[in-house]
């Protein structure tokens, strides 16, 4: 290398900027599409922008542009502005999030692009990301499980969380076990076979009638089509499974008998159902469970834990119940079959308690003798009182007779009578 070329190399190395010698570039990373969210009846969307450079680089500016269908860009927000209309900017070291608010249909038809300016050395570099598309989205809400009523009807509700849009259509599909969907009812149809549709602003209820076993083995799915900004959007809910409504009847507390036995009954509250398998679980204080016994309707009764076998009721009889067994809780689990459909359900937790000794009930014969004794006592009491009364009367009569003096009462003479009248006149 000549001396001149060497001097030029040294000059470029120490006096020119680093980017002049080595070059400098970075990328702006942003998503291809984001979904519009529905929060408190407001349409929002968040577009994240980030760069792939770390220390040594200084962020100078970040901007968000909206590019309409005619290709004209419009700057919506810029770093350093006190406020941006319907846009919030959240900054971090390498990532920036623009949150759009009050999104209108024309905003969904546009695309969005981030622009970042970085400083390195004495030179500023500006790069743009790809265009981000807003996707209008909403959710169809329906229950995972719906119970069948005793009159063989079931109501499946379907809702959506879209605001500012227009309902175009709502449909209910029945999906059989071979995954083949069958449309049962659709908005606008005059009548649907064995299905009633009730409409409101955001909630729709399909009421199924005359439910057969094959209908219970299938699942049901709602499909809703909404129109927003001149475009139709269709979304499906989750599959809803139909179940017969039954509960396992089990008392919360069971007393231990004096012979150290306790009976725990398990009975499904569903007409026309038969028990296939019944299980009894023992649950400790740390919620760990252990299956104590299992009873099939075709099994014979056990000797350690006996059963009173019935197609609608099973009773587990625990033997040799001590203080250790009373620390646990017990729970029944039933596998029930109704109209060729099998269901599994558990009862409430049950505790074992010692039976408190109540006051023994009085025998009728003993109660009769007690009443006879009371009557005799009352009779003796009345006799004593009567005797005392007559004795008192006799004593009073005797004392009165002894203290009396007989005086012969004579009529006054005529002279004495005139003297008395004269004395009265003198006085």
C-alpha positions in Angstrom: 0.0 0.0 0.0 1.3 3.4 -1.0 1.9 6.1 1.6 -0.9 8.2 0.1 -3.5 5.5 0.4 -2.3 4.7 4.0 -2.8 8.4 4.9 -6.3 8.4 3.4 -7.1 5.3 5.4 -5.9 6.8 8.7 -7.9 10.0 7.9 -11.1 8.1 7.3 -10.6 6.0 10.4 -10.1 8.8 12.9 -11.8 11.9 11.4 -14.8 10.7 9.5 -18.0 9.5 11.2 -18.3 5.8 12.0 -21.3 5.4 9.7 -19.3 6.8 6.8 -16.8 4.0 7.1 -18.8 1.0 8.3 -22.4 2.0 7.2 -25.5 2.1 9.5 -29.0 0.7 9.2 -31.9 -0.5 11.4 -35.3 -2.0 10.9 -38.7 -0.9 12.1 -40.8 -3.8 13.3 -44.6 -3.6 13.3 -47.4 -6.2 12.9 -49.1 -6.9 9.6 -52.5 -6.7 11.2 -54.1 -6.0 14.5 -57.7 -6.6 15.7 -60.0 -3.9 16.7 -61.1 -4.4 20.3 -64.4 -3.4 21.9 -64.0 -1.8 25.3 -66.9 0.0 27.0 -68.7 0.5 23.7 -65.6 2.0 22.1 -63.5 0.7 19.2 -59.8 0.6 20.0 -56.7 -0.9 18.4 -53.0 -0.9 19.5 -50.2 -0.8 16.9 -46.7 -1.5 18.3 -43.5 -0.2 16.7 -40.0 -1.2 17.7 -36.5 -1.0 16.3 -33.7 -3.5 16.4 -30.8 -1.3 17.7 -29.6 -1.2 21.3 -27.0 1.0 23.1 -25.2 3.8 21.4 -28.1 4.9 19.3 -30.3 7.8 20.2 -34.1 7.9 19.5 -34.9 11.2 17.9 -38.5 10.8 16.7 -41.3 8.3 16.2 -44.4 9.0 14.1 -47.5 7.1 13.0 -49.0 7.7 9.6 -52.4 6.6 8.3 -52.5 5.8 4.6 -55.9 6.0 3.0 -57.1 4.0 0.0 -55.9 6.7 -2.4 -52.3 6.3 -1.1 -52.1 9.7 0.7 -50.3 9.5 4.1 -51.6 11.5 7.1 -49.6 11.8 10.2 -51.7 10.9 13.2 -49.2 11.3 16.1 -45.6 12.2 16.8 -43.3 11.9 19.7 -43.1 15.2 21.7 -46.6 16.4 20.8 -48.6 17.2 24.0 -51.7 15.4 22.6 -52.7 13.5 19.5 -56.3 13.4 18.5 -57.8 9.9 19.3 -54.3 8.4 19.6 -52.2 7.6 22.7 -48.5 7.0 22.5 -46.6 4.9 25.0 -42.8 5.0 24.9 -40.1 2.6 26.1 -36.5 2.1 25.2 -37.1 0.2 22.0 -40.8 -0.3 21.7 -43.6 2.3 21.1 -47.3 1.6 21.2 -49.9 3.7 19.4 -53.4 3.2 20.8 -56.1 4.3 18.4 -59.5 5.3 19.9 -63.0 6.0 18.4 -62.2 4.0 15.3 -64.6 4.6 12.5 -65.3 2.5 9.4 -63.1 4.7 7.2 -60.2 4.2 9.7 -60.5 0.4 9.3 -60.3 0.7 5.5 -56.9 2.5 5.8 -53.5 1.1 6.7 -51.0 2.4 9.3 -47.2 2.8 9.1 -44.6 3.7 11.8 -41.6 5.9 11.1 -38.6 6.1 13.4 -35.7 8.5 13.3 -32.5 7.4 15.1 -29.3 9.4 15.7 -25.9 7.8 15.4 -22.8 9.9 15.5 -23.7 13.2 13.8 -26.1 11.7 11.2 -29.8 11.0 11.6 -31.4 8.0 10.0 -35.1 7.5 9.3 -36.7 4.2 8.5 -40.3 3.0 8.1 -42.1 -0.2 8.9 -44.6 -2.2 6.9 -48.2 -1.3 6.6 -50.5 -2.5 9.3 -54.1 -3.4 8.5 -56.9 -3.1 11.1 -59.2 -6.1 11.3 -62.7 -5.6 12.6 -63.3 -8.4 15.1 -66.0 -9.4 17.6 -66.7 -12.4 19.7 -69.7 -14.7 19.8 -70.5 -15.7 23.4 -72.4 -18.9 24.1 -72.4 -21.3 27.1 -70.2 -24.5 27.1 -73.0 -26.5 28.8 -76.8 -26.1 28.8 -79.1 -28.2 30.9 -82.2 -29.9 29.4 -85.4 -29.0 31.2 -87.9 -31.7 32.4 -90.2 -30.8 29.6 -87.5 -31.8 27.1 -86.6 -28.2 26.1 -83.3 -26.3 26.3 -82.4 -22.6 25.7 -79.1 -21.7 24.1 -78.2 -18.0 24.3 -75.8 -16.3 21.8 -74.4 -12.8 22.3 -71.8 -10.6 20.6 -69.6 -7.8 21.9 -69.7 -5.6 18.8 -70.7 -2.0 19.0 -71.5 0.4 16.2 -72.3 -2.4 13.8 -75.4 -3.8 12.3 -76.7 -7.3 12.7 -77.0 -9.1 9.4 -77.7 -12.7 10.3 -77.7 -15.2 13.2 -77.8 -19.0 12.7 -77.7 -22.1 14.9 -76.0 -25.2 13.7 -76.2 -28.7 15.1 -72.9 -30.7 14.8 -73.4 -34.4 15.0 -70.8 -36.9 16.1 -69.5 -37.2 12.5 -68.7 -33.4 12.6 -71.3 -32.7 10.0 -73.0 -29.3 10.7 -76.8 -29.0 10.1 -78.4 -25.5 10.2 -81.4 -25.7 12.6 -82.6 -22.1 12.5 -81.8 -18.7 10.9 -82.9 -15.2 11.4 -85.6 -14.2 9.0 -87.1 -17.7 8.5 -90.8 -17.7 9.3 -90.5 -20.9 11.3 -87.9 -23.4 12.4 -88.7 -27.0 13.1 -88.6 -27.6 16.9 -86.7 -24.3 17.4 -87.8 -20.9 18.6 -85.7 -17.8 18.1 -85.9 -14.7 20.3 -84.0 -11.6 19.1 -82.8 -8.5 21.0 -80.1 -5.9 20.3 -77.1 -8.1 21.3 -78.5 -11.4 22.6 -80.3 -14.1 20.8 -82.0 -17.2 22.4 -82.6 -20.4 20.5 -85.1 -22.6 22.4 -85.0 -26.3 21.4 -88.1 -28.4 21.8 -88.8 -32.2 21.7 -85.2 -33.0 22.4 -84.3 -36.7 21.6 -81.3 -38.7 22.7 -79.5 -38.2 19.3 -80.0 -34.4 19.8 -78.2 -34.6 23.2 -75.3 -36.5 21.7 -74.7 -33.6 19.3 -73.2 -30.1 20.0 -74.6 -26.7 19.0 -72.8 -23.7 17.6 -74.0 -20.1 16.9 -72.9 -18.1 13.9 -73.4 -14.3 13.7 -72.8 -12.0 10.8 -72.3 -8.3 11.4 -72.0 -5.4 8.9 -69.5 -2.7 9.7 -68.3 0.0 7.4 -69.8 -1.6 4.3 -68.2 -5.0 5.0 -69.6 -8.2 6.5 -67.9 -10.0 9.3 -68.9 -13.5 10.4 -67.8 -15.2 13.6 -68.7 -18.5 15.3 -69.1 -19.3 19.0 -67.9 -22.3 20.9 -69.8 -25.6 20.8 -72.5 -26.0 23.4 -73.2 -29.4 24.9 -76.6 -30.4 26.2 -76.9 -32.2 29.6 -79.8 -33.5 31.5 -80.2 -31.4 34.7 -79.6 -33.7 37.7 -77.8 -33.4 41.0 -76.4 -35.9 43.4 -78.4 -35.6 46.7 -76.1 -36.0 49.6 -76.6 -34.5 53.1 -73.8 -32.3 54.4 -73.5 -34.0 57.8 -73.8 -37.7 58.7 -73.8 -38.9 62.3 -71.9 -41.9 63.3 -74.0 -44.6 65.0 -73.2 -46.1 68.4 -71.9 -49.3 66.7 -69.2 -47.2 64.9 -71.0 -47.3 61.5 -72.1 -44.5 59.2 -74.3 -44.5 56.2 -73.7 -42.2 53.2 -76.4 -42.2 50.6 -76.0 -41.1 47.0 -79.1 -40.4 44.9 -79.4 -38.6 41.6 -82.1 -36.0 41.4 -83.3 -36.8 37.9 -86.4 -38.7 36.9 -86.0 -41.7 34.6 -82.3 -42.0 35.2 -80.4 -45.1 36.4 -77.1 -45.3 38.2 -74.3 -47.1 36.3 -71.4 -46.6 38.6 -71.3 -45.0 42.1 -68.0 -44.0 43.8 -67.2 -42.8 47.2 -64.2 -40.5 47.7 -62.4 -39.6 50.9 -60.9 -36.1 50.8 -58.3 -35.0 53.3 -57.6 -31.5 54.6 -55.1 -30.8 51.8 -57.8 -31.5 49.2 -56.1 -34.8 48.1 -58.7 -37.4 47.4 -58.7 -41.2 47.7 -61.4 -43.5 46.2 -62.8 -45.5 49.1 -65.1 -47.8 47.1 -66.7 -48.1 43.8 -70.1 -49.8 43.1 -71.5 -50.9 39.8 -75.2 -51.7 39.5 -74.2 -55.2 38.4 -71.8 -55.8 41.3 -72.6 -57.7 44.4 -72.5 -55.8 47.7 -69.1 -55.6 49.5 -68.5 -57.0 52.9 -66.2 -54.3 54.2 -68.3 -51.4 52.9 -71.8 -52.7 52.2 -74.3 -51.2 49.8 -78.0 -51.1 49.7 -78.4 -51.7 46.0 -81.0 -49.9 43.9 -81.2 -48.5 40.4 -81.8 -45.0 41.7 -80.0 -45.0 45.0 -76.8 -46.4 46.5 -75.9 -46.3 50.2 -72.3 -46.7 51.4 -72.1 -48.1 54.9 -68.8 -47.3 56.6 -67.7 -49.7 59.3 -65.4 -49.3 62.3 -65.5 -45.5 62.0 -63.0 -44.0 64.4 -61.6 -40.5 65.2 -59.2 -40.8 62.3 -61.9 -41.3 59.7 -63.9 -38.4 61.1 -61.1 -36.0 60.1 -61.9 -36.5 56.4 -64.8 -35.4 54.3 -66.6 -37.8 51.9 -68.1 -37.2 48.4 -70.2 -39.2 46.1 -69.7 -39.5 42.4 -72.4 -40.9 40.1 -72.3 -42.0 36.5 -75.9 -41.9 35.4 -77.5 -43.0 32.2 -80.7 -41.4 31.0 -82.1 -42.0 27.5 -78.9 -43.7 26.3 -76.8 -40.7 27.4 -74.2 -41.0 30.2 -73.5 -38.2 32.7 -71.1 -37.8 35.5 -71.9 -35.6 38.6 -70.6 -35.3 42.1 -72.4 -34.4 45.3 -71.5 -32.1 48.1 -68.8 -32.8 50.7 -70.1 -34.6 53.7 -68.6 -34.7 57.2 -68.9 -37.4 59.9 -70.0 -36.4 63.4 -70.6 -38.3 66.6 -74.2 -38.7 67.4 -75.1 -36.7 70.6 -77.1 -38.6 73.2 -80.5 -37.1 73.3 -82.9 -37.4 76.3 -84.6 -40.9 76.2 -88.3 -40.7 75.2 -90.8 -41.7 77.9 -92.7 -44.9 77.6 -96.4 -44.6 77.4 -96.9 -47.1 80.3 -94.5 -45.1 82.5 -96.3 -41.9 81.6 -99.6 -43.5 82.6 -98.2 -44.5 86.0 -96.9 -41.0 86.6 -100.3 -39.6 85.9 -101.9 -42.1 88.3 -99.4 -41.1 91.0 -100.2 -37.4 90.5 -103.9 -38.1 90.8 -103.4 -40.1 94.0 -101.3 -37.3 95.4 -103.9 -34.7 94.6 -106.6 -36.9 96.2 -104.6 -37.3 99.5 -104.0 -33.6 99.5 -107.7 -32.8 99.2 -108.5 -35.2 102.0 -105.9 -33.6 104.3 -107.2 -30.2 103.6 -110.8 -31.3 104.2 -110.0 -32.9 107.5 -108.1 -29.8 108.7 -111.0 -27.7 107.8 -113.6 -29.7 109.7 -111.3 -29.9 112.7 -110.8 -26.2 112.8 -114.6 -25.6 112.6 -115.2 -28.0 115.5 -112.6 -26.2 117.6 -114.1 -22.8 117.0 -117.6 -24.1 117.8 -116.4 -25.7 121.0 -114.7 -22.5 122.2 -117.7 -20.4 121.5 -120.0 -22.7 123.5 -117.7 -22.6 126.6 -117.6 -18.8 126.7 -121.3 -18.1 126.4 -123.6 -16.9 129.4 -127.4 -17.3 129.2 -129.3 -14.1 130.2 -133.1 -14.0 130.3 -134.4 -11.1 128.3 -137.4 -9.4 130.1 -139.6 -6.7 128.5 -139.4 -3.3 130.3 -142.2 -2.3 132.7 -144.5 0.6 131.9 -143.0 2.8 134.6 -139.5 2.2 133.4 -140.6 3.1 129.9 -142.0 6.5 131.0 -138.8 7.3 133.0 -136.7 6.6 129.9 -138.8 9.0 127.8 -138.6 11.7 130.4 -134.8 11.4 130.6 -134.6 11.7 126.8 -136.7 14.9 126.8 -134.5 16.4 129.6 -131.4 15.8 127.7 
